[in-house]
Amino acid sequence: MKKALSLFMMIVLVFGVLAACGPNRAEEPKETEPTDSATGEEPAKPEKLVVWEDKDKGIALKPAIESFEKEYGIKVEYKELNMADKIRDQLRLDGPAGNAPDVVTLPHDQIGQVVVEGLIDEIEVDQAVLDTFTEASVNAQMYDGKLYGLPKSTETPVFIYNKKLMPEPPATFDELYEFSKDFTKGDNYGFLALWDNFYFGYGIMGAYEGYVFNNENGALNRDDLGLNNEGAVEGAAYIQKWYKEGLFPKGIIGESGGSAMDGLFNEGKVAAVMNGPWAFQGMKDAGIDIGVAPLPTLPNGKPVNTFMGVKGWHVTAFTEHKYWATKLVEHITNADSAKQRFELTQEIPPVKSLIEDPIIADNEAAKAVAVQSSYAVAMPNIPEMGEVWGPMASALQQIASQKSEPKKALDSAVDTIKKQIETNHK
């Protein structure tokens, strides 16, 4: 996850060159194949559609492709590429060269940039299709008020605990705080979280009414930042409290914090952590009997507003078969395909009907992610978000190490973010 976020931040450094290499869609309008509005007839079917899928996830795409081919008589081929960076980077090269696929999968926080670069197209689907997904997951596929994909899966940090050390998860952070004060001795810790990392720390600040960019009628306002408002400062003060009272070790501050925290938990020295689904397998491999639950309620009575990542399917701007590519996206995200994907990959589908399906409802970890996702906020997907990560990481590290008071650190971070946005996104 941290690698993916770092790669996203690098986009702005090469944007000018890439934009010059991308297609000039205004000068060379692409022929599309809309349904004939007079006759209602579908456009001619292509012989083949090509999909770029995430690495090692093709196993979940195969059954969806087979059912699509059976229903529509269109052959579908897929290729696996690393979703975090390779798909986007390869599309930049293959698109103008005429070798692009029809459909790709991307993390939602890349949508703004690839739209600006002209790599994916807006899509139109019936409201009934959108209604099958959670509202937050659909919003994550929007940019500037327009829809650019359908959600494939979602992930967000949850509460993971060692059942040997903590038989039941606490309902509130007040309970967790008292438990941690009693349990934390020597190398043993009651609860750990990477709150100096903005990806994790935002959940606390957001629950106290902090926000990154204000959402105005479906569009994010880059000039309205809420990262140093009264609520954000209050949330940051709560973060600082855990470090100041010695409940978090100094060793989990900074770039090596994640590996340090994972090591302590996998050695059985930590009762609980805030982490994501990507950590489950490593914990199990270490022999830890883990429990998973939504995060406890904060002292203000609010749930933690974790950042949510949504993977989606998108129609590329280079396809000559936009209608059928959109049909394919609809098909591989429907309830049946989403259920099969979960069974094969354990990726949580943001499909409403599946949240209460026994396949997820009876799976402790999957249910915890699904419930926590209902409180989560999709990471902003506009290009300006690339200017936020660095300054906020510096601010939270200053706060965690008690080198700065929350208000001062956040004011400085917001000032830097605004200057960088003004310089790099004119």
C-alpha positions in Angstrom: 0.0 0.0 0.0 2.7 2.5 1.0 4.5 1.7 -2.2 1.4 2.4 -4.3 0.9 5.7 -2.6 4.5 6.7 -3.1 4.3 5.9 -6.8 1.1 8.0 -7.1 3.0 11.0 -5.6 5.6 10.7 -8.3 3.1 11.3 -11.1 3.2 15.1 -10.8 7.0 15.0 -11.5 6.6 13.6 -15.0 3.1 15.0 -15.8 4.2 17.6 -18.2 6.2 15.2 -20.4 3.5 12.6 -20.4 0.7 15.0 -21.2 2.6 16.0 -24.3 2.9 12.3 -25.4 -0.8 11.5 -24.8 -3.5 11.6 -27.4 -5.0 15.0 -28.4 -8.6 14.0 -28.0 -9.8 17.5 -28.9 -8.1 17.6 -32.3 -8.7 13.9 -33.2 -12.1 12.9 -31.9 -12.4 9.1 -31.6 -15.2 7.3 -33.4 -17.4 5.5 -30.9 -20.2 3.0 -31.3 -23.2 4.3 -29.3 -26.5 2.5 -29.4 -28.6 3.9 -32.3 -31.1 6.1 -30.4 -33.7 5.8 -33.1 -33.7 2.0 -33.5 -32.3 1.0 -30.1 -30.0 -1.4 -32.0 -26.6 -2.4 -30.5 -23.5 -1.7 -32.5 -21.8 -4.5 -34.3 -19.9 -6.9 -32.0 -16.2 -7.0 -32.1 -14.4 -10.3 -32.5 -12.4 -9.7 -29.4 -12.0 -7.5 -26.3 -8.7 -7.2 -24.4 -8.5 -6.7 -20.6 -5.5 -5.9 -18.4 -6.0 -7.5 -15.0 -4.0 -7.1 -11.8 -1.0 -9.5 -11.2 -2.0 -12.9 -9.9 -5.7 -12.1 -10.1 -6.6 -13.6 -13.4 -7.9 -16.7 -11.7 -10.9 -14.6 -10.6 -11.4 -13.0 -14.0 -11.7 -16.3 -15.9 -15.2 -17.4 -14.9 -16.5 -13.9 -15.5 -15.0 -13.9 -19.0 -16.4 -17.3 -19.7 -20.0 -16.3 -18.8 -19.6 -13.0 -20.8 -18.4 -14.9 -23.9 -21.3 -17.4 -23.6 -23.9 -14.6 -23.2 -22.6 -12.2 -25.9 -20.5 -14.3 -28.2 -17.5 -12.0 -27.9 -14.0 -13.5 -27.2 -12.2 -11.8 -24.3 -8.4 -12.1 -23.7 -6.7 -10.9 -20.6 -3.1 -10.0 -19.5 -1.8 -9.7 -16.0 0.2 -6.6 -15.0 1.0 -5.0 -11.7 -2.0 -2.7 -11.0 -0.1 -0.2 -8.7 2.1 1.1 -11.5 2.6 -1.1 -14.5 -0.9 -0.9 -16.0 -0.9 2.9 -15.9 2.6 3.3 -17.2 2.1 0.7 -20.0 -1.1 2.3 -21.1 0.7 5.6 -21.5 3.0 3.9 -24.0 0.7 1.4 -25.7 -2.3 3.8 -26.1 -0.7 6.2 -28.6 1.0 3.3 -30.3 -2.3 1.6 -31.0 -1.7 -1.4 -28.8 -3.9 -0.5 -25.8 -6.5 -2.8 -24.3 -10.2 -2.1 -24.2 -10.6 -2.5 -20.4 -8.1 -2.0 -17.5 -8.2 -2.2 -13.7 -6.7 0.6 -11.6 -6.7 1.8 -8.0 -9.2 4.7 -7.7 -6.6 7.2 -6.5 -5.1 7.2 -10.0 -8.3 8.1 -11.8 -7.9 11.9 -11.7 -4.4 11.7 -13.2 -5.3 9.2 -16.0 -8.4 11.2 -16.9 -6.3 14.4 -17.2 -3.8 12.5 -19.4 -6.6 11.2 -21.6 -6.1 7.5 -20.9 -9.6 6.4 -19.8 -13.1 7.4 -20.9 -16.2 8.4 -19.1 -18.8 5.7 -19.1 -22.6 5.7 -19.0 -24.6 2.9 -17.2 -28.1 2.6 -16.0 -28.9 3.8 -12.5 -30.0 0.3 -11.6 -26.4 -0.8 -12.2 -25.0 1.8 -9.9 -27.5 1.0 -7.2 -26.0 -2.5 -6.8 -22.8 -0.9 -5.3 -22.2 1.0 -2.1 -22.4 4.7 -2.6 -18.8 5.3 -1.4 -17.4 2.8 -3.9 -19.3 4.5 -6.8 -18.1 7.9 -5.6 -14.5 6.7 -5.7 -15.0 6.0 -9.5 -16.1 9.6 -10.1 -13.9 12.5 -11.2 -15.2 16.1 -11.6 -18.7 14.8 -11.3 -18.4 12.1 -14.1 -18.3 8.3 -13.9 -15.1 6.7 -15.1 -15.5 3.1 -14.0 -17.3 0.5 -11.8 -15.9 -0.7 -8.5 -14.2 -4.1 -8.3 -13.2 -4.4 -4.7 -12.5 -2.4 -1.6 -10.0 -2.4 1.3 -9.5 -0.3 4.4 -7.7 -0.7 7.7 -9.4 -2.6 10.5 -8.8 -3.8 14.0 -6.7 -6.9 14.2 -6.1 -8.6 17.5 -4.3 -11.6 18.9 -7.0 -13.8 20.4 -4.5 -15.3 22.9 -3.8 -11.8 24.4 -7.2 -10.2 23.8 -10.1 -12.6 23.7 -12.6 -10.0 22.6 -12.2 -6.7 20.7 -13.1 -3.5 22.7 -16.1 -1.5 21.6 -14.5 1.9 22.2 -11.1 3.5 22.2 -11.6 4.5 25.8 -11.7 0.8 26.7 -8.7 0.1 24.4 -6.8 2.9 26.1 -7.3 1.5 29.6 -6.4 -2.0 28.3 -3.2 -0.6 26.8 -2.1 1.2 29.9 -2.4 -2.0 31.9 -0.8 -4.3 29.2 2.0 -2.1 27.9 5.2 -3.1 29.8 8.7 -3.7 28.5 8.4 -4.9 24.9 4.7 -5.7 25.2 2.1 -3.3 23.8 -1.6 -3.3 24.1 -2.3 -1.6 20.7 -0.2 -0.2 17.9 -1.0 1.9 14.8 1.0 3.8 12.3 -0.6 7.1 13.0 2.4 9.1 11.9 1.6 7.7 8.4 -1.2 9.9 6.9 -2.9 6.9 5.3 -3.6 5.6 8.8 -3.6 8.8 10.8 -6.3 10.4 8.6 -8.9 8.0 10.1 -8.6 9.7 13.4 -8.5 13.3 12.1 -11.4 12.6 9.8 -13.6 11.3 12.6 -13.1 14.7 14.4 -14.3 16.6 11.3 -11.0 17.1 9.5 -11.0 16.6 5.8 -8.5 16.7 2.8 -10.4 18.5 0.0 -14.0 19.7 0.5 -16.5 17.9 -1.6 -18.7 20.3 -3.5 -21.5 18.7 -5.5 -19.5 15.7 -6.3 -16.3 17.5 -7.2 -13.3 18.0 -4.8 -12.3 21.6 -4.3 -8.5 21.6 -4.2 -8.5 25.1 -2.6 -10.6 24.1 0.4 -8.4 22.1 2.7 -9.6 21.0 6.1 -6.4 19.5 7.5 -5.7 22.2 10.0 -9.3 23.0 11.1 -10.4 22.7 14.7 -11.4 19.0 14.2 -8.2 18.0 12.5 -6.2 19.5 15.3 -8.3 17.7 17.9 -7.8 14.4 16.2 -4.0 15.0 15.9 -3.9 15.8 19.6 -5.6 12.4 20.3 -2.9 10.8 18.1 -0.1 12.6 20.0 -1.6 11.4 23.4 -0.8 7.7 22.6 2.9 8.5 21.7 3.3 11.0 24.6 2.2 8.5 27.2 4.5 5.8 25.9 1.8 3.5 24.6 3.4 3.5 21.2 7.2 2.9 20.9 9.5 5.3 19.2 10.5 2.6 16.8 7.3 2.7 14.8 7.7 6.3 13.8 9.0 6.8 10.2 9.6 4.7 7.2 10.6 1.6 9.1 7.5 1.8 11.3 5.5 -0.7 9.4 8.0 -3.5 9.5 8.7 -2.8 13.2 5.0 -3.0 14.1 4.5 -6.2 12.0 7.5 -7.8 13.7 6.3 -7.0 17.2 2.8 -8.3 16.5 4.0 -11.5 14.7 6.3 -12.2 17.7 3.2 -12.2 20.0 4.2 -9.0 21.8 1.3 -6.8 20.7 -2.3 -7.5 21.6 -3.9 -5.5 18.7 -3.0 -3.3 15.7 -4.7 -1.2 13.1 -3.8 -2.6 9.8 -5.4 -3.7 6.5 -6.4 -7.0 4.8 -3.0 -7.2 3.2 -1.5 -8.1 6.6 -3.7 -11.0 7.4 -1.7 -13.8 5.7 1.6 -12.8 7.2 0.1 -12.8 10.7 -1.4 -16.3 10.1 1.9 -17.6 8.7 3.6 -16.4 11.9 1.2 -18.6 13.9 -1.0 -15.9 15.4 -4.6 -16.7 15.9 -6.1 -13.4 14.8 -9.5 -11.9 15.2 -10.7 -9.1 13.0 -13.3 -6.4 13.8 -14.2 -2.9 12.8 -12.2 -0.3 14.6 -13.5 0.8 18.1 -15.5 4.0 18.5 -13.5 7.1 19.3 -14.0 9.2 22.5 -16.2 11.6 20.6 -18.6 8.7 19.9 -17.7 8.6 16.2 -16.4 5.7 14.2 -12.9 6.0 12.7 -13.1 7.4 9.2 -10.4 5.3 7.6 -9.2 5.9 4.1 -10.6 3.4 1.7 -9.0 2.2 -1.5 -11.3 1.0 -4.3 -10.1 -1.0 -7.2 -12.1 -0.5 -10.3 -12.6 -1.5 -14.0 -12.3 1.2 -16.6 -12.8 1.6 -20.4 -9.7 3.0 -22.0 -9.8 6.1 -24.2 -8.2 4.0 -27.0 -10.9 1.3 -27.5 -12.8 1.2 -30.7 -15.6 -0.7 -29.0 -16.7 1.5 -26.1 -20.2 0.1 -25.9 -19.1 -3.5 -25.6 -16.2 -2.6 -23.4 -18.7 -1.0 -21.0 -20.9 -4.1 -21.2 -17.9 -6.1 -20.2 -17.2 -3.9 -17.3 -20.8 -4.2 -16.1 -20.7 -8.0 -16.5 -17.4 -8.6 -14.6 -18.6 -6.4 -11.7 -22.1 -7.9 -11.3 -23.1 -9.8 -8.2 -22.3 -13.2 -9.5 -18.9 -12.2 -10.8 -18.1 -10.3 -7.6 -19.0 -13.3 -5.5 -16.8 -15.6 -7.5 -13.9 -13.1 -7.3 -14.2 -13.0 -3.5 -14.2 -16.8 -3.3 -11.0 -17.0 -5.4 -9.1 -13.9 -4.1 -10.7 -12.8 -0.9 -11.0 -9.3 -2.3 -14.0 -7.6 -0.7 -16.7 -6.6 -3.3 -18.6 -3.4 -2.6 -21.8 -5.0 -3.8 -24.7 -4.3 -1.4 -26.4 -7.7 -1.8 -23.2 -9.5 -0.9 -22.5 -7.7 2.3 -25.2 -9.8 4.0 -24.5 -12.9 2.0 -23.3 -15.8 4.2 -20.1 -15.9 2.2 -19.1 -12.6 3.7 -21.4 -12.3 6.7 -20.0 -15.5 8.1 -16.4 -14.6 7.4 -15.1 -12.6 10.3 -12.4 -10.8 8.4 -14.4 -10.0 5.3 -17.4 -8.8 7.4 -15.1 -6.5 9.4 -13.7 -4.9 6.3 -17.2 -4.5 4.8 -18.5 -2.8 8.0 -15.5 -0.6 8.4 -15.7 0.4 4.7 -19.2 1.8 5.4 -17.5 4.3 7.7 -14.6 4.9 5.4 -13.8 7.8 3.0 -12.4 7.1 -0.4 -8.9 8.6 -0.8 -9.1 11.8 -2.9 -8.5 10.9 -6.6 -7.6 14.3 -8.0 -4.0 14.9 -9.1 -3.5 17.5 -6.4 -3.6 14.7 -3.8 0.0 14.0 -4.7 1.0 17.1 -2.9 -0.6 16.1 0.4 1.2 12.9 1.4 4.7 14.3 2.0 3.8 17.4 4.1 1.2 15.5 6.1 3.7 12.6 6.9 6.2 15.2 8.1 3.6 16.9 10.2 2.3 13.7 11.8 5.9 12.6 12.5 6.6 15.9 14.3 3.4 15.4 16.3 4.2 11.8 17.1 7.7 12.6 18.3 6.3 15.6 20.3 8.7 17.9 18.4 5.7 20.2 17.6 2.2 20.9 18.8 -0.5 19.7 16.5 -1.8 23.1 15.4 1.6 24.4 14.5 2.6 21.2 12.6 -0.7 21.1 10.7 -0.6 24.8 9.8 2.8 24.4 8.3 1.8 21.3 6.4 -1.3 23.0 4.9 0.8 26.0 3.9 3.3 23.7 2.1 0.5 21.8 0.4 -1.2 25.0 -0.9 2.1 26.3 -2.3 2.9 23.0 -4.0 -0.6 22.8 -5.6 -0.2 26.4 -6.8 3.2 25.6 -8.3 2.5 22.2 -9.8 -1.2 22.4 -10.8 -1.8 25.7 -12.5 
